[in-house]
Amino acid sequence: MSGEGQVLLRTSLTLNDGGTKDARKHNIPVVTHVITDVDLGIIHEDMLKFTDLSKVIKLMEDPASFNLTGKHLKYLKRVTEYCQYGIPLIDLVHVFQILNLCAEKVKDQNEYLQPMCGIIKLCGLPFLKQKSSDEGHYSQIVSESISQLGYLMRLPLSEVRIQICESIISFYTRQPSKMHIEGFQPTSTKYNAKMVEQSGVSETLVLSLVFLENEHHVKLKVLQALQCLSSTSDVNCNLMLKAQAASRICSRLNDPDPTGQLLFRSSEILWNLLEHGSKQEIINQLSNLDCIQAMKEVFVNQLLHGYRHYDRQLRNDLLVIATLVAANPGAPMVESGFCKLLILFSTFSEVKSHNPLVRSLKLSYNNEDFEMKKLLFNMLVVSSKDLSALQLMCDGRVILALFHYVKPNEKPGVREWSAAHFEELQLHALAALATLAPLLTDDYMTCQGNTRLLLLLEWCISQDPYFGHGNSFHGSSGRGSKHAQMRYCLRLLRSMLSQGEETVNQDFCDQGGMDQLLGIINSMLRSSEEEDAVTVEMQTDILLTLSSLCENDLHKKELFGSVGVELLIRLLKVDSAKFHSGLGHNQLILATVDCIWCCIIGCYSSEDYFLEKEGIFLLLDLLASTSQNMRNLILGTLLEFCDNPKSISHISTWRGKKDQSAAKFMVQLWKEEEKEMQVKRDKDGRIVGFEDFPGLSAEDYVTVAVISRYLDFKVGEIWKEIAIELNAEEMRPVTPDQEALETILKTSKDVGRDVASLQAEILDSQQQQDFQDEKQMYAEIRANYKQRELAAKSWENYVARTSNYEALLAAAKFQEQSIESSKPKGRQQDALFHTVNIAGLHTTSFCGRTVAVESTPAYLTGGPLARTNLADEKISIRGGALQKNHAAKGINRFKISTVAVN
């Protein structure tokens, strides 16, 4: 019967007699009998009746029932039947107590093994809750129970260990059953997974691998459980890593395994850990000799003997993991011999080797071998960070193997890579050479690298029909053209020629490389095709390469010539709005200015031609329109041009916006730089940067005095060193230079004396200020003591007046005399005098006929907003009577005083 039907039946039973009559009146059928799950046969009646698990526990713990094994087994069977649809959360503690008792007895009596495995199997079902709130209420009990289940792995029983793993897998992944159990609901899969995470059972399973070296089938089951637990959970992966899971599993990759599952499950676990755990922690655990040795043996075995699609995929997965480990500088890749083997496998198809490992090894040119080839190229780049691996690459002729792909793309043969595969490998090889070739310069020259690259460039700009596939990351923007090959070829040239190796640079120029680069960039600028990021990047690489070639070499600057000057003039005229286009024009203009500095300045013919083409005007226009972070290079270039006398007139002639001269523009730039540096000035524009700093002490200002004259001190120090060196070499400057040197040294000493005088003044001023502060503090202390003395004396006088009648009369007489002496002496004759004193008073206070009564204290009335009808209020038991009693007694405290009436 469905859940809705049961709700209807149960609701119908709540109707009373009146409700029944109303139901009959409205023709509503009344059901007076409930069909339960027992009636339908879904649940046996014995299961519902057997609920007292504490008796089972008491029976099994009773020493007198030690030999009653049959009775124990009977009750354990009933427990299993009672929980056959899941263990109720309310009984979870008792069930695990029974399970632990079975674990103790199974050591001596094998009869308990089957019931114990049956109870463990029940733990693979979702637990049963009676209320939705039970999941939160029993969460700690559930997590501790699952932990206890993991601890049972210590039992040396294969059946128990296998069943534990199967139950954990089932509990973690099993969806709740749709079968309705009256009064119970299964816990959700999400809740079960959370409890497994909190239990830490994944860490326990990793630690249990130590005991399973000789139980292969159990070990595979544990690995299956770990694979399941690590597939989606970050928590489980981190717990496994805490138990050194990566190291434990990887070091046993090469263990004998006739089923083939060990390698598969181990690699899957490692991948799960990489995806959901700490990548750095995994690499650290794998960076030991045992793990790398195991990976090496497995990889070689899969490469040489693997023939299935699955074997090749597994081989590539291991290569990815090995690449990640190789990126760790502390990994012993070279010491283990793995690096040498990977270099061999990277080059054996391009460079012949007599190594027996690759004598009969052939690539099948399928997708898996293609992926392996790319991974091996990437491994070479990663391994290049280890200097000890460079010698292995040199011995393995890696540069020659990579140059095998630096050639025009041709039609593939029968047993070669397809056109798309070759193009992608070609781009990978060029990218790898950009990193490796600068480290192996001798190999690069031996392989005639410059010649090969110039030939490839010539093919890239030729009209030969070629349509690039552009499938890979390196092939972006290269579909239907040769742009991808040209891009990486130019990048490789920039990497090699920017090192400053004279042999490499001269060889490149001798083969006409500069003219070829200038021709390529000129053709790009004349092209009608729309510029993209790759085109702009190639132009930038060419300019940087030319700058590296021509810097500090006058002959190469002459080769740059007028063709190069016209090229740079054209680039300087680029619209400044393109700097923010996102295509890289900002980098291009920086490379242009750098190329002007390196390729033109110093060659008078090129400088004059640049001035003739109004290049100075273009530089100043660029300086006025560009952002602040680009001004440094432009100003430096202009400064270098100022060594040429002809450039001064060009700078003076230039006019900017609103007919602004170059001098005024430079002053404006200076002010903007000061504003950026937050230089302080007074109202007249004078610098105050070293005068008013908040929060500095006198000692700090002493240091600031030195900082403010630091440049003067530095200049004086340099001239002093020059004088010392001249004296040491017994050289005397000519008289004017000698006088200038003496003047500079004297000025430097004067600066030092001025700073020392300023520091003394600062310290003296601080000392005087400290003295004044101390003096003021003592004055305040004296005033406080004086006030205390006056207060004490006033109190003594008051006590004397209240305790000694004669003192009171004397004080009153003195008061009257004071009052009389304060009155004016002269009186008008017709004026009436009224005495203000009241006769018979024995007090020294000023009294009058007006009575002033102080208000009732607030603690009695409750404040100005309290209710005033206090008579109707009931006195609270807690302190109310006491408050009222205090209020009654407080009447005696009211002060009544009189004031004088004039």
Steps between C-alpha positions, in 0.01 A plus 500: 500500500632846417600756762200720413266211557649427839468865601137489395437185708674640807317830470168323473558327834518833681137577430278481810137396499385845408752510223374163372143629486616810315693285260199280432289810458733627226545155343871480603609136537633419844763229526510333839781254427871582431693277261857494638829388346471175695163426339654563157796274582756780446635465856485187712329522833810360677704796382261748658480314827873439555634831629675419832864486388628562851402142595717367219792707625443382857481139386826519302683682781381252767795272590252225587383486137849454360421153368151589374625562149186367338280739694732787412478416132123474521470849644756639255287362218197674645699825520588462134135441410395796713736733310465346156363824353746724681620569853278748688698794631354447844653149511833586338699501824365160605565347157864608506538373854382163373739530206795565731401201717498284188845637410632385837345152476589435136868488592442168678173373352462504124122448533455875558659593166186460289266698734766769536531538123121512480482791745785681318309453175200675657724803559510547123128591504382853578415537866135541599371816666165558668507879477674741268686646796658161578774557241638796694430347840686174427775647277779445754387145572487420128848640427650315797328179393646524150840568655460186710415309185833608353688397814370145451748477209754401765339155520713254301196359317476547125121453494451776758733744324339443162151542645602823675622646171185392317279648772687832493467518121131415517427745783688781322340456157170316552179687429218464757255220427159601369336229716301655783572381854228599740623747761847539346672687218847426360773760543592695187807423288635849566473443875671162471791649304539778756511250785766296319709815464465586868584146606849510349459143374689586179814567704450171686475306174827651375675400822361147470695444177802421715334177618397387151833437329428126474124524438475617143124461457432693822742773393313541172173537690652768725629685194152478349356657815763775498430565134132542580559726802747725315295540183301807612604600852770755585474404869569133435793583273662723760452230765659246271794732436537541875566125511758531216264336249683626191836363615359169628305430182757620246787307655306173446400562138731230373380224734400173328141514386357235268162675487632837380276685744778619731655741251165624377353572845825646631529743210134598539554573868804715421298692244217551749749630755641743246153627413358532851800513733802720555707482182818613670462242777456222244811608309698510823388147590587366154842669487695212648714234342261209568200667334696625200663160454159331507358749248800448274464122496126511440529760224771307318299179528184666367690664214684187390234234561170684504296437190146584599336841482463486877873431546595801292262728691638378830854559374414861417336553838818386672704734281289797608555413866873459436507844336345657808759330718782613271395861558608461863868601528554247778375198306781252416399458136860495379627279783232240436583479129143592407607829339749324272238249388245772428757684288566176312129441434459864392763478226523137384266550201695806373857410602624143461612332820672167571329463836338152514185642658402685182654269242168335426273776627272652240239771528160424351423868424162479670342757730649349817852499357444856379401608850803321643728683257365838614534399864861397442576840342345665803705277729817623330407862575418423862821301549712786363468679836735235641849589384616141540246396236651731237800272450263206448315704237826583331598132494155406376516756216170656601554818296560297182186295567288811544645663187367197312163678503639845406441464129226577249195280538487234234255228411528219755609154402321175567657446844532858619296758682197653338519862384310628804712292740825609337401866516422476870824313572688759295360784711572306820858444387549871424356595838729249674802629308426854620577373851765235435710654223628796708621247757674285239656762274776274369247239388295776337799616296599142417155440356525828298202636685509847343500355151210266574292781650569741213395231253180442694436877503552512128242223459260688728504812282500311173194453282499120533145384562461381854199505726582465866258302714539712814370223724733533799573766758813595309308521174267783603435752220684270261211329326527534124842671514860461614474757779538243777831371357630855447395603851696224675793528263536872584459425869782244481725750320430764763592252776830412335613843379408687820765307695779713358701203372722662241551178305128439460418863417780537245404175329142623472605834349745337261213303351296814436270452793455872573387578147260207513347620827462856368335366187254290704388787723473739202279250319283474811458877517414522129254212522133584465398227744351609829749489785450245775683425825731244335609742226577774753690248714715398203580863421600553863726193495674621183569844648636351822720264299637791295566695821699208641705474182585869458560601860862605552593397144555787256536276195159339557347845553628595157343184359172609658530812283234719347265208441481441872459871574205530263348192664524656846362833375197315368451322832529828694203634304267233639179635645528534880143372534630153407708488819189389688363265233620190683694373195843591641566836331627636831776239498565569132558872558733426791696262278508775233650756737749241628598422140558873436732512800694186407502514117520874418667687783878486459490477121522859369364422157194328645453780756508766229253306286272455803513879564433564133186287521384712799552211740562733796161660444338156498677402823381820672147445371514146637630631832208743522236239420629193680442385855735574787656153520635532142661842544824373652617322185395784269674764711815287510497475120456876462784556745730281291404691187606824672863394449439582135510883467247492218230356726493807730344719231237234431406484868485879525283525188241245614162626616238297678138567582408868541836594348684356802879504470724206586646681801158576647393143431803364685422724798145368496630142501723585796203634695295192418781275623522699823126471544522126443781480757294719738775759534381776739531868413408819681279777361795646307589166342800425718567138597419403865529133479739450794341734752162388628462128555235393754588246766880544494713541812807722536725202426302439181545861391873464559492213246279704261767771502744248355244362252426848363867551409570141396577585138746770608673254730513238223651745250757612759587136573561430131726805459686403816565154355626663180739718699627196695559302180687794345723525804557125505608509136708815563315694236432871527214658302555816307463817704137583404391141569693498827326820611161359401572177689602692813188716477277194469665330798471819707134533406441141601657563840290815543188300426601249767558779754165661415321169547681439830406852617136439403500169685645668813234769476227238474633311802541822704148610414368161604697522828354844576153374421551203732616739776192720462271196501667373818468843665131520414444150636659593835286817517189288454618264775555796740155640420342162569675474839398860585140423419510191717640707790226760463234231487643337816516835680140579399391167638680559825329840537164342431557228760611764752184708447273198546677364808617816685240766584761765561655438160153531345445839676843618387428397141160670511658819639767492230230454236304798630813715497571397144146590396523838670835578345362422154215750534543858382585749780302796379117499531234742389333686782144425393567133414332223698709209616359150538702241681547177317616297795269276698564524867562192711646281227802287584627428149760636265297442181315779326136475607175664387125472524470298175495120531642282215428129495710271279310270264434136584797290380457323165576157644175532701272625223646302213590801290304771316313254275383268779132468591397738777207305636720305743219432745329258260819308424562166664834461671709236332615205706854540361623809679179700476434506877863585561484789254184631659655475846801698377267756349327544835828540680624739235262771617735573788775572248322789328700818543325823581703813472436869504638770280548864571236741375627839393 
